[in-house]
Amino acid sequence: MRKLCCEPGCDDLAEPGHNRCADHLGPWLQSEAARKQAAKQGKAARAGIEFYQTRRWREGSKAFLDRHPLCADCGELGQVVPASEVDHITPHRGDTRLMWDRSNWQALCKPCHSRKTAREVWHGGRGDRIG
């Protein structure tokens, strides 16, 4: 079932699988691509890239996953799903104290980690878990 374009004032049908019509989809996709590229160039993103490539992080996160093998978010829903990534509960944004604070780490599966990161990066943290 197709829906209306989500652009204000537009009453055209959205393209299949999207939320915008043909006229609005292209410019929106370009805007999103530019926004993602700008986010990757930020100071915090660069610090994160360097951090995640360190031997200390690779070994530390592997050891953490060995001790916490299940996804914390899925577990809260009663599901048993293997964790594959270590997440910083409070985003570190380049702060080395938060990067290495293991009480700020949680084990997540790839889909949960991707969803959480998308909320933090693209939606300013709205919808984060409470608790």
N, CA, C and O atoms as a printed pandas DataFrame, in Angstrom:
     atom_number atom_name residue_name chain_id  residue_number  x_coord  y_coord  z_coord
0              1         N          MET        A               1    0.845   -1.175    0.000
1              2        CA          MET        A               1    0.000    0.000    0.000
2              3         C          MET        A               1    0.894    1.243    0.000
3              4         O          MET        A               1    1.815    1.354    0.809
4              5         N          ARG        A               2    0.619    2.152   -0.892
5              6        CA          ARG        A               2    1.410    3.378   -0.977
6              7         C          ARG        A               2    0.826    4.446   -0.067
7              8         O          ARG        A               2   -0.373    4.460    0.212
8              9         N          LYS        A               3    1.683    5.327    0.384
9             10        CA          LYS        A               3    1.290    6.392    1.301
10            11         C          LYS        A               3    1.521    7.738    0.648
11            12         O          LYS        A               3    2.146    7.841   -0.408
12            13         N          LEU        A               4    1.005    8.766    1.298
13            14        CA          LEU        A               4    1.250   10.120    0.822
14            15         C          LEU        A               4    2.677   10.542    1.159
15            16         O          LEU        A               4    3.260   10.087    2.143
16            17         N          CYS        A               5    3.219   11.410    0.334
17            18        CA          CYS        A               5    4.537   11.993    0.572
18            19         C          CYS        A               5    4.515   12.719    1.915
19            20         O          CYS        A               5    3.534   13.381    2.251
20            21         N          CYS        A               6    5.590   12.594    2.673
21            22        CA          CYS        A               6    5.632   13.208    4.003
22            23         C          CYS        A               6    6.090   14.667    3.986
23            24         O          CYS        A               6    6.130   15.307    5.037
24            25         N          GLU        A               7    6.435   15.202    2.820
25            26        CA          GLU        A               7    6.822   16.611    2.748
26            27         C          GLU        A               7    5.593   17.482    3.001
27            28         O          GLU        A               7    4.528   17.236    2.437
28            29         N          PRO        A               8    5.744   18.505    3.855
29            30        CA          PRO        A               8    4.607   19.393    4.162
30            31         C          PRO        A               8    3.991   19.988    2.896
31            32         O          PRO        A               8    4.692   20.523    2.037
32            33         N          GLY        A               9    2.693   19.885    2.803
33            34        CA          GLY        A               9    1.952   20.475    1.690
34            35         C          GLY        A               9    1.898   19.628    0.437
35            36         O          GLY        A               9    1.221   20.004   -0.519
36            37         N          CYS        A              10    2.581   18.509    0.405
37            38        CA          CYS        A              10    2.582   17.655   -0.789
38            39         C          CYS        A              10    1.502   16.594   -0.646
39            40         O          CYS        A              10    1.397   15.944    0.394
40            41         N          ASP        A              11    0.701   16.419   -1.690
41            42        CA          ASP        A              11   -0.351   15.399   -1.636
42            43         C          ASP        A              11   -0.144   14.311   -2.693
43            44         O          ASP        A              11   -1.076   13.590   -3.046
44            45         N          ASP        A              12    1.104   14.203   -3.195
45            46        CA          ASP        A              12    1.428   13.134   -4.138
46            47         C          ASP        A              12    1.711   11.841   -3.380
47            48         O          ASP        A              12    1.980   11.861   -2.180
48            49         N          LEU        A              13    1.647   10.720   -4.089
49            50        CA          LEU        A              13    1.964    9.437   -3.475
50            51         C          LEU        A              13    3.471    9.255   -3.374
51            52         O          LEU        A              13    4.215    9.620   -4.285
52            53         N          ALA        A              14    3.907    8.695   -2.273
53            54        CA          ALA        A              14    5.324    8.401   -2.071
54            55         C          ALA        A              14    5.741    7.275   -3.001
55            56         O          ALA        A              14    4.933    6.438   -3.402
56            57         N          GLU        A              15    7.018    7.279   -3.331
57            58        CA          GLU        A              15    7.568    6.211   -4.151
58            59         C          GLU        A              15    7.497    4.897   -3.362
59            60         O          GLU        A              15    7.638    4.911   -2.139
60            61         N          PRO        A              16    7.283    3.779   -4.031
61            62        CA          PRO        A              16    7.223    2.491   -3.318
62            63         C          PRO        A              16    8.477    2.273   -2.470
63            64         O          PRO        A              16    9.599    2.415   -2.954
64            65         N          GLY        A              17    8.270    1.928   -1.209
65            66        CA          GLY        A              17    9.367    1.675   -0.293
66            67         C          GLY        A              17    9.985    2.918    0.319
67            68         O          GLY        A              17   10.965    2.821    1.057
68            69         N          HIS        A              18    9.431    4.078    0.027
69            70        CA          HIS        A              18    9.953    5.335    0.560
70            71         C          HIS        A              18    8.815    6.144    1.177
71            72         O          HIS        A              18    7.649    5.755    1.115
72            73         N          ASN        A              19    9.181    7.275    1.770
73            74        CA          ASN        A              19    8.153    8.118    2.377
74            75         C          ASN        A              19    8.021    9.461    1.669
75            76         O          ASN        A              19    7.389   10.381    2.189
76            77         N          ARG        A              20    8.625    9.577    0.466
77            78        CA          ARG        A              20    8.541   10.812   -0.309
78            79         C          ARG        A              20    8.210   10.490   -1.760
79            80         O          ARG        A              20    8.515    9.407   -2.259
80            81         N          CYS        A              21    7.582   11.450   -2.421
81            82        CA          CYS        A              21    7.226   11.303   -3.832
82            83         C          CYS        A              21    8.477   11.467   -4.695
83            84         O          CYS        A              21    9.545   11.802   -4.184
84            85         N          ALA        A              22    8.347   11.234   -5.985
85            86        CA          ALA        A              22    9.483   11.321   -6.903
86            87         C          ALA        A              22   10.121   12.709   -6.874
87            88         O          ALA        A              22   11.344   12.821   -6.959
88            89         N          ASP        A              23    9.320   13.766   -6.758
89            90        CA          ASP        A              23    9.861   15.128   -6.743
90            91         C          ASP        A              23   10.681   15.417   -5.483
91            92         O          ASP        A              23   11.652   16.170   -5.551
92            93         N          HIS        A              24   10.321   14.845   -4.353
93            94        CA          HIS        A              24   10.980   15.159   -3.092
94            95         C          HIS        A              24   12.024   14.128   -2.661
95            96         O          HIS        A              24   12.873   14.425   -1.821
96            97         N          LEU        A              25   11.971   12.938   -3.221
97            98        CA          LEU        A              25   12.880   11.876   -2.789
98            99         C          LEU        A              25   14.339   12.176   -3.120
99           100         O          LEU        A              25   15.201   12.044   -2.252
100          101         N          GLY        A              26   14.629   12.574   -4.343
101          102        CA          GLY        A              26   16.002   12.843   -4.761
102          103         C          GLY        A              26   16.688   13.904   -3.905
103          104         O          GLY        A              26   17.767   13.653   -3.368
104          105         N          PRO        A              27   16.079   15.089   -3.768
105          106        CA          PRO        A              27   16.714   16.116   -2.922
106          107         C          PRO        A              27   16.884   15.668   -1.469
107          108         O          PRO        A              27   17.881   16.006   -0.832
108          109         N          TRP        A              28   15.926   14.916   -0.945
109          110        CA          TRP        A              28   16.035   14.444    0.434
110          111         C          TRP        A              28   17.191   13.463    0.579
111          112         O          TRP        A              28   17.942   13.534    1.552
112          113         N          LEU        A              29   17.347   12.541   -0.383
113          114        CA          LEU        A              29   18.445   11.577   -0.336
114          115         C          LEU        A              29   19.792   12.289   -0.425
115          116         O          LEU        A              29   20.740   11.899    0.257
116          117         N          GLN        A              30   19.888   13.323   -1.250
117          118        CA          GLN        A              30   21.128   14.098   -1.354
118          119         C          GLN        A              30   21.431   14.805   -0.031
119          120         O          GLN        A              30   22.577   14.829    0.418
120          121         N          SER        A              31   20.410   15.370    0.578
121          122        CA          SER        A              31   20.580   16.061    1.854
122          123         C          SER        A              31   21.042   15.096    2.938
123          124         O          SER        A              31   21.926   15.430    3.727
124          125         N          GLU        A              32   20.461   13.920    2.984
125          126        CA          GLU        A              32   20.854   12.912    3.974
126          127         C          GLU        A              32   22.285   12.442    3.747
127          128         O          GLU        A              32   23.033   12.251    4.706
128          129         N          ALA        A              33   22.670   12.256    2.494
129          130        CA          ALA        A              33   24.035   11.823    2.191
130          131         C          ALA        A              33   25.038   12.899    2.636
131          132         O          ALA        A              33   26.090   12.574    3.186
132          133         N          ALA        A              34   24.716   14.157    2.402
133          134        CA          ALA        A              34   25.606   15.254    2.814
134          135         C          ALA        A              34   25.702   15.324    4.333
135          136         O          ALA        A              34   26.775   15.564    4.887
136          137         N          ARG        A              35   24.584   15.116    4.994
137          138        CA          ARG        A              35   24.575   15.158    6.455
138          139         C          ARG        A              35   25.416   14.013    7.040
139          140         O          ARG        A              35   26.153   14.216    8.005
140          141         N          LYS        A              36   25.308   12.838    6.467
141          142        CA          LYS        A              36   26.095   11.697    6.934
142          143         C          LYS        A              36   27.588   11.935    6.692
143          144         O          LYS        A              36   28.417   11.615    7.544
144          145         N          GLN        A              37   27.923   12.491    5.538
145          146        CA          GLN        A              37   29.321   12.767    5.228
146          147         C          GLN        A              37   29.887   13.795    6.194
147          148         O          GLN        A              37   31.019   13.650    6.654
148          149         N          ALA        A              38   29.126   14.823    6.508
149          150        CA          ALA        A              38   29.582   15.851    7.449
150          151         C          ALA        A              38   29.787   15.252    8.838
151          152         O          ALA        A              38   30.748   15.597    9.527
152          153         N          ALA        A              39   28.884   14.352    9.254
153          154        CA          ALA        A              39   29.009   13.725   10.572
154          155         C          ALA        A              39   30.277   12.881   10.655
155          156         O          ALA        A              39   30.911   12.825   11.708
156          157         N          LYS        A              40   30.649   12.232    9.570
157          158        CA          LYS        A              40   31.856   11.400    9.555
158          159         C          LYS        A              40   33.131   12.236    9.639
159          160         O          LYS        A              40   34.184   11.729   10.024
160          161         N          GLN        A              41   33.037   13.510    9.281
161          162        CA          GLN        A              41   34.208   14.383    9.294
162          163         C          GLN        A              41   34.378   15.120   10.616
163          164         O          GLN        A              41   35.390   15.792   10.815
164          165         N          GLY        A              42   33.418   15.009   11.519
165          166        CA          GLY        A              42   33.467   15.723   12.786
166          167         C          GLY        A              42   34.585   15.224   13.688
167          168         O          GLY        A              42   35.107   14.124   13.510
168          169         N          LYS        A              43   34.942   16.059   14.663
169          170        CA          LYS        A              43   36.026   15.743   15.594
170          171         C          LYS        A              43   35.747   14.448   16.356
171          172         O          LYS        A              43   36.628   13.596   16.477
172          173         N          ALA        A              44   34.535   14.299   16.864
173          174        CA          ALA        A              44   34.193   13.096   17.628
174          175         C          ALA        A              44   34.253   11.847   16.755
175          176         O          ALA        A              44   34.709   10.796   17.205
176          177         N          ALA        A              45   33.796   11.958   15.517
177          178        CA          ALA        A              45   33.825   10.804   14.609
178          179         C          ALA        A              45   35.260   10.385   14.329
179          180         O          ALA        A              45   35.578    9.196   14.334
180          181         N          ARG        A              46   36.122   11.358   14.087
181          182        CA          ARG        A              46   37.528   11.038   13.824
182          183         C          ARG        A              46   38.177   10.395   15.046
183          184         O          ARG        A              46   38.929    9.429   14.915
184          185         N          ALA        A              47   37.888   10.929   16.236
185          186        CA          ALA        A              47   38.438   10.341   17.466
186          187         C          ALA        A              47   37.929    8.916   17.640
187          188         O          ALA        A              47   38.678    8.031   18.053
188          189         N          GLY        A              48   36.667    8.696   17.329
189          190        CA          GLY        A              48   36.092    7.364   17.449
190          191         C          GLY        A              48   36.737    6.371   16.506
191          192         O          GLY        A              48   37.008    5.231   16.884
192          193         N          ILE        A              49   36.983    6.801   15.283
193          194        CA          ILE        A              49   37.606    5.920   14.296
194          195         C          ILE        A              49   38.983    5.486   14.793
195          196         O          ILE        A              49   39.326    4.305   14.732
196          197         N          GLU        A              50   39.759    6.427   15.276
197          198        CA          GLU        A              50   41.091    6.100   15.800
198          199         C          GLU        A              50   40.990    5.168   17.003
199          200         O          GLU        A              50   41.745    4.202   17.112
200          201         N          PHE        A              51   40.058    5.460   17.903
201          202        CA          PHE        A              51   39.863    4.661   19.111
202          203         C          PHE        A              51   39.524    3.211   18.771
203          204         O          PHE        A              51   40.127    2.287   19.316
204          205         N          TYR        A              52   38.558    3.012   17.870
205          206        CA          TYR        A              52   38.091    1.658   17.569
206          207         C          TYR        A              52   39.118    0.838   16.807
207          208         O          TYR        A              52   38.972   -0.379   16.692
208          209         N          GLN        A              53   40.150    1.477   16.288
209          210        CA          GLN        A              53   41.198    0.746   15.570
210          211         C          GLN        A              53   42.369    0.358   16.471
211          212         O          GLN        A              53   43.293   -0.320   16.021
212          213         N          THR        A              54   42.341    0.774   17.727
213          214        CA          THR        A              54   43.461    0.458   18.604
214          215         C          THR        A              54   43.434   -1.014   19.032
215          216         O          THR        A              54   42.377   -1.636   19.133
216          217         N          ARG        A              55   44.604   -1.532   19.272
217          218        CA          ARG        A              55   44.719   -2.905   19.762
218          219         C          ARG        A              55   44.027   -3.026   21.117
219          220         O          ARG        A              55   43.345   -4.016   21.381
220          221         N          ARG        A              56   44.200   -2.027   21.973
221          222        CA          ARG        A              56   43.595   -2.063   23.308
222          223         C          ARG        A              56   42.081   -2.219   23.211
223          224         O          ARG        A              56   41.501   -3.002   23.963
224          225         N          TRP        A              57   41.420   -1.487   22.296
225          226        CA          TRP        A              57   39.966   -1.596   22.147
226          227         C          TRP        A              57   39.583   -2.970   21.599
227          228         O          TRP        A              57   38.657   -3.607   22.102
228          229         N          ARG        A              58   40.291   -3.421   20.579
229          230        CA          ARG        A              58   39.951   -4.723   19.982
230          231         C          ARG        A              58   40.031   -5.831   21.027
231          232         O          ARG        A              58   39.139   -6.676   21.114
232          233         N          GLU        A              59   41.081   -5.826   21.805
233          234        CA          GLU        A              59   41.242   -6.860   22.828
234          235         C          GLU        A              59   40.250   -6.670   23.978
235          236         O          GLU        A              59   39.669   -7.639   24.467
236          237         N          GLY        A              60   40.060   -5.427   24.406
237          238        CA          GLY        A              60   39.131   -5.150   25.503
238          239         C          GLY        A              60   37.692   -5.474   25.149
239          240         O          GLY        A              60   36.963   -6.046   25.959
240          241         N          SER        A              61   37.283   -5.112   23.948
241          242        CA          SER        A              61   35.896   -5.379   23.549
242          243         C          SER        A              61   35.667   -6.875   23.347
243          244         O          SER        A              61   34.591   -7.386   23.659
244          245         N          LYS        A              62   36.671   -7.579   22.827
245          246        CA          LYS        A              62   36.537   -9.040   22.671
246          247         C          LYS        A              62   36.378   -9.693   24.043
247          248         O          LYS        A              62   35.521  -10.559   24.224
248          249         N          ALA        A              63   37.200   -9.280   25.005
249          250        CA          ALA        A              63   37.104   -9.843   26.359
250          251         C          ALA        A              63   35.746   -9.524   26.979
251          252         O          ALA        A              63   35.165  -10.359   27.672
252          253         N          PHE        A              64   35.242   -8.317   26.730
253          254        CA          PHE        A              64   33.938   -7.933   27.270
254          255         C          PHE        A              64   32.836   -8.818   26.678
255          256         O          PHE        A              64   31.953   -9.281   27.400
256          257         N          LEU        A              65   32.889   -9.049   25.373
257          258        CA          LEU        A              65   31.885   -9.909   24.735
258          259         C          LEU        A              65   31.996  -11.357   25.212
259          260         O          LEU        A              65   30.990  -12.062   25.290
260          261         N          ASP        A              66   33.201  -11.799   25.529
261          262        CA          ASP        A              66   33.368  -13.148   26.073
262          263         C          ASP        A              66   32.640  -13.276   27.415
263          264         O          ASP        A              66   32.068  -14.324   27.716
264          265         N          ARG        A              67   32.663  -12.201   28.222
265          266        CA          ARG        A              67   31.999  -12.206   29.536
266          267         C          ARG        A              67   30.511  -11.858   29.445
267          268         O          ARG        A              67   29.738  -12.199   30.340
268          269         N          HIS        A              68   30.106  -11.175   28.357
269          270        CA          HIS        A              68   28.716  -10.735   28.175
270          271         C          HIS        A              68   28.272  -11.147   26.765
271          272         O          HIS        A              68   28.198  -10.304   25.870
272          273         N          PRO        A              69   27.979  -12.425   26.566
273          274        CA          PRO        A              69   27.753  -12.922   25.203
274          275         C          PRO        A              69   26.373  -12.630   24.609
275          276         O          PRO        A              69   26.148  -12.903   23.430
276          277         N          LEU        A              70   25.438  -12.075   25.406
277          278        CA          LEU        A              70   24.082  -11.861   24.894
278          279         C          LEU        A              70   23.748  -10.378   24.787
279          280         O          LEU        A              70   24.234   -9.558   25.566
280          281         N          CYS        A              71   22.914  -10.054   23.815
281          282        CA          CYS        A              71   22.487   -8.672   23.583
282          283         C          CYS        A              71   21.637   -8.186   24.760
283          284         O          CYS        A              71   20.632   -8.801   25.117
284          285         N          ALA        A              72   22.063   -7.067   25.353
285          286        CA          ALA        A              72   21.351   -6.513   26.506
286          287         C          ALA        A              72   19.949   -6.041   26.131
287          288         O          ALA        A              72   19.000   -6.275   26.879
288          289         N          ASP        A              73   19.805   -5.378   24.982
289          290        CA          ASP        A              73   18.484   -4.876   24.587
290          291         C          ASP        A              73   17.514   -6.016   24.288
291          292         O          ASP        A              73   16.364   -5.988   24.727
292          293         N          CYS        A              74   17.973   -7.010   23.548
293          294        CA          CYS        A              74   17.110   -8.158   23.245
294          295         C          CYS        A              74   16.742   -8.890   24.532
295          296         O          CYS        A              74   15.614   -9.362   24.676
296          297         N          GLY        A              75   17.683   -8.987   25.463
297          298        CA          GLY        A              75   17.428   -9.642   26.741
298          299         C          GLY        A              75   16.315   -8.961   27.512
299          300         O          GLY        A              75   15.526   -9.630   28.180
300          301         N          GLU        A              76   16.237   -7.623   27.430
301          302        CA          GLU        A              76   15.160   -6.903   28.105
302          303         C          GLU        A              76   13.792   -7.248   27.528
303          304         O          GLU        A              76   12.765   -7.064   28.183
304          305         N          LEU        A              77   13.790   -7.748   26.297
305          306        CA          LEU        A              77   12.542   -8.151   25.646
306          307         C          LEU        A              77   12.286   -9.653   25.786
307          308         O          LEU        A              77   11.348  -10.192   25.199
308          309         N          GLY        A              78   13.132  -10.314   26.570
309          310        CA          GLY        A              78   12.964  -11.745   26.783
310          311         C          GLY        A              78   13.532  -12.599   25.665
311          312         O          GLY        A              78   13.250  -13.796   25.602
312          313         N          GLN        A              79   14.321  -12.012   24.786
313          314        CA          GLN        A              79   14.913  -12.761   23.679
314          315         C          GLN        A              79   16.362  -13.107   24.000
315          316         O          GLN        A              79   17.051  -12.355   24.688
316          317         N          VAL        A              80   16.810  -14.228   23.506
317          318        CA          VAL        A              80   18.197  -14.654   23.684
318          319         C          VAL        A              80   18.877  -14.518   22.320
319          320         O          VAL        A              80   18.690  -15.346   21.428
320          321         N          VAL        A              81   19.673  -13.450   22.182
321          322        CA          VAL        A              81   20.337  -13.155   20.912
322          323         C          VAL        A              81   21.817  -12.912   21.198
323          324         O          VAL        A              81   22.148  -12.137   22.096
324          325         N          PRO        A              82   22.705  -13.553   20.458
325          326        CA          PRO        A              82   24.134  -13.333   20.683
326          327         C          PRO        A              82   24.515  -11.876   20.428
327          328         O          PRO        A              82   24.048  -11.259   19.471
328          329         N          ALA        A              83   25.361  -11.344   21.288
329          330        CA          ALA        A              83   25.893   -9.997   21.091
330          331         C          ALA        A              83   27.092  -10.090   20.163
331          332         O          ALA        A              83   27.829  -11.075   20.176
332          333         N          SER        A              84   27.277   -9.053   19.359
333          334        CA          SER        A              84   28.422   -9.031   18.445
334          335         C          SER        A              84   29.214   -7.736   18.541
335          336         O          SER        A              84   30.290   -7.617   17.955
336          337         N          GLU        A              85   28.679   -6.758   19.284
337          338        CA          GLU        A              85   29.337   -5.459   19.363
338          339         C          GLU        A              85   29.251   -4.912   20.784
339          340         O          GLU        A              85   28.308   -5.197   21.522
340          341         N          VAL        A              86   30.255   -4.121   21.147
341          342        CA          VAL        A              86   30.249   -3.443   22.443
342          343         C          VAL        A              86   29.832   -2.003   22.196
343          344         O          VAL        A              86   30.422   -1.304   21.372
344          345         N          ASP        A              87   28.824   -1.576   22.909
345          346        CA          ASP        A              87   28.264   -0.232   22.773
346          347         C          ASP        A              87   28.630    0.615   23.984
347          348         O          ASP        A              87   28.720    0.108   25.102
348          349         N          HIS        A              88   28.838    1.896   23.757
349          350        CA          HIS        A              88   28.991    2.851   24.857
350          351         C          HIS        A              88   27.590    3.345   25.195
351          352         O          HIS        A              88   26.944    4.004   24.380
352          353         N          ILE        A              89   27.121    3.026   26.399
353          354        CA          ILE        A              89   25.768    3.388   26.819
354          355         C          ILE        A              89   25.565    4.898   26.684
355          356         O          ILE        A              89   24.601    5.353   26.068
356          357         N          THR        A              90   26.482    5.663   27.265
357          358        CA          THR        A              90   26.497    7.104   27.052
358          359         C          THR        A              90   27.521    7.359   25.961
359          360         O          THR        A              90   28.692    7.028   26.143
360          361         N          PRO        A              91   27.126    7.935   24.837
361          362        CA          PRO        A              91   28.084    8.147   23.747
362          363         C          PRO        A              91   29.316    8.909   24.233
363          364         O          PRO        A              91   29.200    9.887   24.972
364          365         N          HIS        A              92   30.496    8.452   23.811
365          366        CA          HIS        A              92   31.730    9.061   24.309
366          367         C          HIS        A              92   32.063   10.376   23.623
367          368         O          HIS        A              92   32.695   11.235   24.236
368          369         N          ARG        A              93   31.663   10.560   22.383
369          370        CA          ARG        A              93   31.907   11.802   21.642
370          371         C          ARG        A              93   33.369   12.257   21.760
371          372         O          ARG        A              93   33.655   13.452   21.830
372          373         N          GLY        A              94   34.280   11.289   21.779
373          374        CA          GLY        A              94   35.696   11.594   21.849
374          375         C          GLY        A              94   36.263   11.729   23.250
375          376         O          GLY        A              94   37.463   11.956   23.406
376          377         N          ASP        A              95   35.430   11.596   24.273
377          378        CA          ASP        A              95   35.863   11.720   25.670
378          379         C          ASP        A              95   36.508   10.400   26.097
379          380         O          ASP        A              95   35.823    9.386   26.229
380          381         N          THR        A              96   37.835   10.414   26.315
381          382        CA          THR        A              96   38.539    9.169   26.633
382          383         C          THR        A              96   38.071    8.549   27.951
383          384         O          THR        A              96   38.121    7.328   28.107
384          385         N          ARG        A              97   37.621    9.364   28.893
385          386        CA          ARG        A              97   37.118    8.813   30.153
386          387         C          ARG        A              97   35.909    7.914   29.879
387          388         O          ARG        A              97   35.820    6.805   30.406
388          389         N          LEU        A              98   34.979    8.401   29.050
389          390        CA          LEU        A              98   33.801    7.589   28.716
390          391         C          LEU        A              98   34.165    6.401   27.825
391          392         O          LEU        A              98   33.534    5.347   27.903
392          393         N          MET        A              99   35.169    6.571   26.989
393          394        CA          MET        A              99   35.569    5.476   26.096
394          395         C          MET        A              99   36.003    4.247   26.881
395          396         O          MET        A              99   35.656    3.124   26.516
396          397         N          TRP        A             100   36.754    4.450   27.950
397          398        CA          TRP        A             100   37.356    3.337   28.674
398          399         C          TRP        A             100   36.614    2.957   29.946
399          400         O          TRP        A             100   37.025    2.018   30.628
400          401         N          ASP        A             101   35.551    3.642   30.285
401          402        CA          ASP        A             101   34.763    3.321   31.475
402          403         C          ASP        A             101   33.909    2.085   31.175
403          404         O          ASP        A             101   32.873    2.181   30.517
404          405         N          ARG        A             102   34.351    0.939   31.660
405          406        CA          ARG        A             102   33.650   -0.319   31.340
406          407         C          ARG        A             102   32.239   -0.383   31.908
407          408         O          ARG        A             102   31.424   -1.173   31.432
408          409         N          SER        A             103   31.933    0.425   32.909
409          410        CA          SER        A             103   30.545    0.472   33.388
410          411         C          SER        A             103   29.660    1.197   32.367
411          412         O          SER        A             103   28.437    1.203   32.500
412          413         N          ASN        A             104   30.271    1.803   31.360
413          414        CA          ASN        A             104   29.557    2.485   30.285
414          415         C          ASN        A             104   29.464    1.604   29.039
415          416         O          ASN        A             104   29.014    2.064   27.989
416          417         N          TRP        A             105   29.879    0.362   29.144
417          418        CA          TRP        A             105   29.836   -0.569   28.020
418          419         C          TRP        A             105   28.650   -1.525   28.179
419          420         O          TRP        A             105   28.269   -1.890   29.292
420          421         N          GLN        A             106   28.082   -1.918   27.042
421          422        CA          GLN        A             106   27.059   -2.967   27.031
422          423         C          GLN        A             106   27.213   -3.778   25.757
423          424         O          GLN        A             106   27.654   -3.271   24.725
424          425         N          ALA        A             107   26.843   -5.034   25.848
425          426        CA          ALA        A             107   26.910   -5.930   24.700
426          427         C          ALA        A             107   25.594   -5.844   23.934
427          428         O          ALA        A             107   24.515   -5.952   24.518
428          429         N          LEU        A             108   25.696   -5.647   22.616
429          430        CA          LEU        A             108   24.505   -5.567   21.767
430          431         C          LEU        A             108   24.718   -6.388   20.497
431          432         O          LEU        A             108   25.850   -6.616   20.071
432          433         N          CYS        A             109   23.617   -6.822   19.907
433          434        CA          CYS        A             109   23.684   -7.440   18.589
434          435         C          CYS        A             109   23.807   -6.306   17.553
435          436         O          CYS        A             109   23.561   -5.143   17.876
436          437         N          LYS        A             110   24.174   -6.635   16.350
437          438        CA          LYS        A             110   24.368   -5.631   15.299
438          439         C          LYS        A             110   23.114   -4.789   15.059
439          440         O          LYS        A             110   23.222   -3.563   15.019
440          441         N          PRO        A             111   21.929   -5.388   14.899
441          442        CA          PRO        A             111   20.746   -4.557   14.658
442          443         C          PRO        A             111   20.440   -3.580   15.801
443          444         O          PRO        A             111   20.090   -2.426   15.551
444          445         N          CYS        A             112   20.570   -4.034   17.040
445          446        CA          CYS        A             112   20.299   -3.140   18.180
446          447         C          CYS        A             112   21.321   -2.016   18.246
447          448         O          CYS        A             112   20.967   -0.868   18.513
448          449         N          HIS        A             113   22.594   -2.342   18.004
449          450        CA          HIS        A             113   23.632   -1.319   18.050
450          451         C          HIS        A             113   23.436   -0.298   16.924
451          452         O          HIS        A             113   23.577    0.905   17.145
452          453         N          SER        A             114   23.115   -0.772   15.732
453          454        CA          SER        A             114   22.884    0.137   14.608
454          455         C          SER        A             114   21.700    1.054   14.881
455          456         O          SER        A             114   21.756    2.250   14.595
456          457         N          ARG        A             115   20.639    0.498   15.428
457          458        CA          ARG        A             115   19.441    1.288   15.738
458          459         C          ARG        A             115   19.754    2.357   16.786
459          460         O          ARG        A             115   19.340    3.508   16.641
460          461         N          LYS        A             116   20.478    1.984   17.834
461          462        CA          LYS        A             116   20.831    2.933   18.896
462          463         C          LYS        A             116   21.736    4.040   18.352
463          464         O          LYS        A             116   21.531    5.217   18.645
464          465         N          THR        A             117   22.728    3.658   17.568
465          466        CA          THR        A             117   23.642    4.647   17.003
466          467         C          THR        A             117   22.907    5.604   16.075
467          468         O          THR        A             117   23.170    6.806   16.091
468          469         N          ALA        A             118   21.993    5.086   15.273
469          470        CA          ALA        A             118   21.219    5.955   14.375
470          471         C          ALA        A             118   20.411    6.968   15.168
471          472         O          ALA        A             118   20.344    8.139   14.795
472          473         N          ARG        A             119   19.792    6.523   16.267
473          474        CA          ARG        A             119   19.037    7.466   17.109
474          475         C          ARG        A             119   19.939    8.551   17.653
475          476         O          ARG        A             119   19.580    9.729   17.650
476          477         N          GLU        A             120   21.111    8.153   18.121
477          478        CA          GLU        A             120   22.040    9.116   18.734
478          479         C          GLU        A             120   22.592   10.095   17.712
479          480         O          GLU        A             120   22.660   11.296   17.974
480          481         N          VAL        A             121   22.984    9.593   16.555
481          482        CA          VAL        A             121   23.639   10.437   15.559
482          483         C          VAL        A             121   22.639   11.273   14.771
483          484         O          VAL        A             121   22.847   12.471   14.582
484          485         N          TRP        A             122   21.564   10.657   14.314
485          486        CA          TRP        A             122   20.662   11.350   13.381
486          487         C          TRP        A             122   19.452   11.966   14.051
487          488         O          TRP        A             122   18.792   12.822   13.462
488          489         N          HIS        A             123   19.147   11.552   15.267
489          490        CA          HIS        A             123   17.945   12.080   15.920
490          491         C          HIS        A             123   18.241   12.695   17.273
491          492         O          HIS        A             123   17.330   12.886   18.079
492          493         N          GLY        A             124   19.483   13.004   17.531
493          494        CA          GLY        A             124   19.859   13.681   18.769
494          495         C          GLY        A             124   19.598   12.911   20.031
495          496         O          GLY        A             124   19.444   13.502   21.100
496          497         N          GLY        A             125   19.545   11.573   19.926
497          498        CA          GLY        A             125   19.372   10.755   21.114
498          499         C          GLY        A             125   17.925   10.484   21.480
499          500         O          GLY        A             125   17.662    9.746   22.430
500          501         N          ARG        A             126   16.981   11.061   20.750
501          502        CA          ARG        A             126   15.572   10.810   21.082
502          503         C          ARG        A             126   15.272    9.321   20.958
503          504         O          ARG        A             126   15.706    8.663   20.012
504          505         N          GLY        A             127   14.537    8.811   21.911
505          506        CA          GLY        A             127   14.141    7.414   21.866
506          507         C          GLY        A             127   15.131    6.477   22.526
507          508         O          GLY        A             127   14.965    5.258   22.466
508          509         N          ASP        A             128   16.168    7.033   23.161
509          510        CA          ASP        A             128   17.096    6.151   23.888
510          511         C          ASP        A             128   16.352    5.419   24.987
511          512         O          ASP        A             128   15.293    5.843   25.451
512          513         N          ARG        A             129   16.941    4.310   25.383
513          514        CA          ARG        A             129   16.352    3.524   26.463
514          515         C          ARG        A             129   16.283    4.354   27.736
515          516         O          ARG        A             129   17.122    5.222   27.977
516          517         N          ILE        A             130   15.291    4.077   28.529
517          518        CA          ILE        A             130   15.157    4.733   29.818
518          519         C          ILE        A             130   15.599    3.744   30.879
519          520         O          ILE        A             130   15.238    2.568   30.836
520          521         N          GLY        A             131   16.389    4.230   31.837
521          522        CA          GLY        A             131   16.777    3.317   32.906
522          523         C          GLY        A             131   18.228    3.288   33.165
523          524         O          GLY        A             131   18.684    2.557   34.045
